[in-house]
Amino acid sequence: MYHKLQKRPIETLEQLHHDLQLAIELEFSTLPVYLSALYSIKEGTNQCAYTVIRSVVMEEMFHLTNAANLLIATGGSPAINNPEFLPTFPTKLPDGETWFEADLQPFSPAALRNFLKIEMPADLAKADDITIGEFYVGIEKGLETLHNRYGPALFPADCHDKQIAHKYYYGGGGEITPITDLDSANFALNAIVAQGEGVPEKHWNPTQPFPLGETTGIDSGDHQLFMQPRELSHYYRFNELLLGYRYVQGDTPDSGPTGPAIPIDYRQVYPVLKNPQPENYHALGAIARLDTEFNLTLSLLLDQLHLAFNGQPDILVAAVGTMFGLKEKAQNMMRVPLPDGSGHHAAPTWRYIPIDKRPGAC
C-alpha cells in the first residue's frame, strides 16, 4: 500500500516531504481509475465523454507535476518507480484509510459517481469527510509554518532549475510555473484545488491558502489563474456526464446543468472486469501475457517519470509516447472476453514490475 496521510499538522520538513510524496501518489492513483473507464469506451463512440475524461487525465498530470515541483523546490526527491507507488485496487481515497473506495471499472454511471467522490468540493462534502482539497490546504498551512521558521531558505536557490518547466506540459488547462517562494508554492497548490473542486465564489488571493469552507462555483479558475478559456472544474465536468446535460452561462451548483443534452450510449463500452487481480488470469495464458505487456509499459512509464522528476526532464517527451502505448495495450486487452461465461472482458491490473523481475533480467 502506498504512503498514508498522517493525521497531524505539518511541523517539520520531513513531514512536508512525506505529504508531498503522498500528493504525487494520490494524483497518480486517480489515473488508473479514470483511464480504466476511458479505455473501456469503444473506439469512435461517446466522443463527448471521452474528451471530458481525457481532459481531466491531462490535468491530473499537471497536478502531479505541481506537487513534484514543490517537493523538488523544498529540497526533496520524488520517488515514483517502485511497487509501493501504486495502490492495489479497490483503494481508499484520499488518504488510504477513510471516506470512500475507488474502483477500476468500465465507463458507467457508477464510475462517474466514483469520479464525483474523488473530486468532491469541500463545501458539498459531509462534515466528517476528508476531501483532496482539505489535504492540500493542510500542506499550505504546513508551508506557512515552515516558512515562518526558515524564511526563504525553505526554497533553496539551487532547487529552482531542477523543476519541470512549462514546455513539458500540454493538452489541458493550467500552466506550470516555477516554485521559488511561498506565494508561488500556494499558487501551484491552489491551481490543483481549484481545477478539481472549483474556485470560491467570493474574491480570493491565489497566493494565499485556499479558503476551504467557502462556497465554490462551477469554474476551474483557469481563466482567472492563467488567462485561459473558461472551463468547468473536474467535479462539474463529471457531473455533466452523469446528468447528461451541459452547464451553460448562468448555471450554478444549485441549478445544475440546464444546457443541451450530452449524447451518451453506455452500450458502446467494453464490459470489463471490475478491479481485476493477477489471480484472475493465472489460468488464462494469453490474457495473462496481455496483462504483463500492459504492466511492463506502465512500469516503463513510471521509470521515465521518476527520471524526469529527478534531473532528466527531457525524458518526459519519451513518456508521452509511452502513454500512447499504454492506451493501445489496454484496449487490446479490453477487447478480449473472459472465457468463464460471465460476459466480462479482460482489463489491466495496473501493477509495477520491478526491473529485476522483468523478462530478460539476470
N, C-alpha and C positions, 0 to 999 in steps of 0.2 A: 504494500500500500504506500502511496506517496505521502509526503510530509503532511502532518496535521496542524491545523491552526491552534496555537496556544492561546487560551482564553486569558490574556493579560495585556496590559498596556506595554508598548514598546519603550524600553528604558535604556537599552544598550545597543551598540552597533551590531552585535551578534544577533540579537533578536530582530533587528531591522532586516538584516540579510536573510534570516530564516523566513520571514514573512514575504520578502520579495521573491525568494526562490519558490515559495508556495504560490505566489501570484502567477509566476511563469507556468508552474504546473497546472494551476487552476485554469488559466486561459487555454492551454493546450488541451486540457481534458474535455473542454467543450467541443473540440473539433471532431473527435470520433462520433459524438452524439449527433452533431449537425451533418457531418459528411455521410454517415450511415443512411440517414434519411435522404440526403441529396442524391447519392449514388443509386438509391433504390428507384428513383424516378426513371421510367423508361425513356430512352433517347427520343428527343423530338416532341415530348409531351409536357404538359404542365409548365410551360415556359415561365409564367409569372412566378410561380412558387420556386422554380429552380433559380431564377435570377435573384429573388429575395434571399434565399438561404445562402447562395454563393456570396452575395454582398456582405452578409453577416460574417461568414467564414473569413473573408479577406480582412474585415475589421477586427476580428479576434486575433489575427496575426499582428495587426497594428498594436493591439493591447499587449500582446505578449512581448513585442519589441519595446514598447514603452516601459514595461516592468523590468525587462532585461537591462535596458539602458540605465534605469535608475539604480539597479543593483551594481552595474559597472561603474556608474558615476560616483557611488559611495565606497568604491574600493573592493567590491565583491566580484565573484566569477560565477556566471550561470552554469548549472550542471544539468545537462539535457540528455545525453546519450547513455542511459542506464535503465535497467528494468523497472526501477522504483519510480522513474519519472512518470510513467503511465499508470493510472489506476486500473483495477480489474472491474469490469462492468457486470452487473449494475454497481454504481458507486454513489456514495453520499456526497452531495454538493450543498453549500460551497466549502465546507471545512472538513470533510471526511468523516464527520460524526453525526451531524444533526440535519434536520429540516426535511429534505426530500431525496428521493432516489432518482438518479439519471440513468437512462437506459439507451442501449443501442437497439434501434428498431426502424422499420420502414416508415416512409413518409405517410402520415395519417393524422387524424385529429388528436389521437393520443400522443403522438410525437410532438405535435405543435403545443399541446398543453404542457408537456415536459419542457419545451423551449421557453414557454412563458414563465415557468417557475425559475429557470436559470436566470432570466433577465428581469425578474420582478423588481419594480421600483420600491424603494423603502416605504414610501407613503401609502402603497397599496398592500404591503405585506402585513401579516398578522403580528401582534405585539411581540410574540416570542420567537418569530422567525429571524434568521440572520441572512441578510442579503449580501450579494457580492459588493454592492456599493458600500455597505457598512464596513465590510472588511477593508476596502481601500481607504475609507475615512480613518480607520484605525491606523493605517500606515501614515497617512497625512499628519495625524496627531503625534505619532512617534517621531516623524521627521522634525516637527516643531520642537519637541522636547530635546532631541539630539542637537538641533541647530542652536538652541539656547545654550547648550553646554559647549559645543565645539566651534560654533560660528562657521565661517567659510571653509574651514578645514574639513568639514563634513563632506565636501565635494572637491577632492584633490584635483589640482590643475592637470596633473599627468593622466587623469582618467577621462578628460574631455574628449580626446581624439580616439579613444578606444570604443566609443559607442557606434551603433549602427546609424548611418546617415539616411536622410530622407530619400536619396536617389535609389535606395534598395527596396523601397516600399511603393507599391502601386496597386490599383484595382479596387480601392474602396475609399471611404471617407476618412478624413484626418490627414495630418501631416506630421511626420516625425521631426521633433525639434530637439536640439541639444539640451541636455540637463546639466547646468553649471551652478545652480544655486537653488535656494528654497522655492522661489517663485516659479522657476521653470520646472521643478520637480512636482509642485502642486498642479501646475498646468497640465503636465503629462498624465497625472493620475486623474484629474478632473475630466480629461477627454475620454478616458476609459469609462468612468461612471456615467457621464452624460450620454455617450453613444449607446450604452446599454439600457439605461433607465429613463433618460430624458432630462432636459435642463429644467431648473427651477423656474416657476412662472414669474417670480419676483426677480428684480435685478440681482446679479451675483458677480463676484470678482473671481475669475478663474485661476488667479494666482494664490487664492486662499482656500483652506479646506472646504470641500463640498458641503453645502448646508443641508445635510440629511434631515428629514422630518418635515421640510417644507414641501408643498405640493409641486410636483413636476408636471410639465406638459408633455406633448407627444413628440416634440422635435429632439433630434440628436445633439443639437448645438453646433453642428459643423459649420453652419452659416455664420454663427457668432464667433467661434473659436478660430476658424481657418478661412473665413470669407469664401466658403464653398457653397454649392447649391444646397438649399434647404432639404433635409432628409429626416425621415422618422427615426426615432430610437429603435433599437433592436426589439424591445418589448412590443412596440406598436406595429412594427413590420410583421412580426409573427402573429399579432392579434388580427391584423388584416386577413391573413391567410386562414386563420381558424374561423373567423366570422364570415369570410367570403366577400368582403366589400372593402373598397378603398377609403382611406381617410382623405378628406378634401379640406380646403381652406375654411377655417371656422370650426372644424370639428375639435372636440376636446376629449379627455379621458372619460368624462361623464356621458357625452353624447354618443360615443362610439363612432365607427366609420359610417358615413352617410352617402358615400360616393358610389361609383359604378361597381357592378358585381365583378368578382375575380373568377375566371373560369378555372375550376379545379376538378380533375377526374381521378379519384383515388383508385379506380380500376386499372389505371395505367402506371402501376407501381409493382415492382417485383416483391412478392410476399416473403421477404427474407426472414430468417430465424431471428428471434429476439435474443439479445445478449448471448451470442454464440460463445462456446467454450472449446478449447482444443479437443477435449474428450468427445465432443460431438462428431469429430471427424476421424477418430483413431482407426475405425474400421473402413474408412472411405478413402482409399489411397489417392485417387485423382483429386478429390476435393481437398484433402489434407495438403497435397502439393500446391494447389492454388492458394490455400491459406498461407503456407510457408512463403510462397513467392510474394504475396502481398506484404507479409510481415518483414521480409528481407528488404523490400522497398521502403517500408515505414522506418526500419532501423537505419537505412542509409540516410533518409531524410533527417532523423534525429541526430545522426553523426554530423551531417552537414550544418544543421542549425547550431550544434554545440561548437563546432569550429568557427562558425561565423560570429557567434557571440563571445568568442574568446580569442579575438585578434585577427581573424581572417574573414572580414565581411564580404569579400568578393565571392566567397563560396555560396552566398545567397542566390546568385544568378543560377548556379547549377541546381540549387534546392528547388527553384521554380519548376525546372524540368522534371525533377523527381516527384513533385506533387502531381504533375500530369500523369506520370507513370503510375502513381498510387490510384488515381481515378480509373485508369484503364484496367488495372488488375482487380480492383474492387468490382467493377461492372462485369468483367469476365466471370467472376465468381458468382455474382448475384443472378446471372442468367441460368445457373445450374440448379434444377430441382433436386431436393434431397430424396433418396430412394426409399424412404421409410413410409411413404404414402400419406404423410402429414399435409402435403400441399405447400410446405415451406421450401424456400430456396436457400442456398448457402449464403453466408456472409462472413466477412473477415472478423478475426478475433482481436485485432489491434494489440499485438504483443511486440515488445522489443526483444530482438535476438542478439545477445552479446557476441562480440567479434569472435571469441574463441569457440562459439557453438555454431558458427555459420559454415555452410558447405565449403570444403577445401581448407578449413582451419586445421592447423597442426595440433 
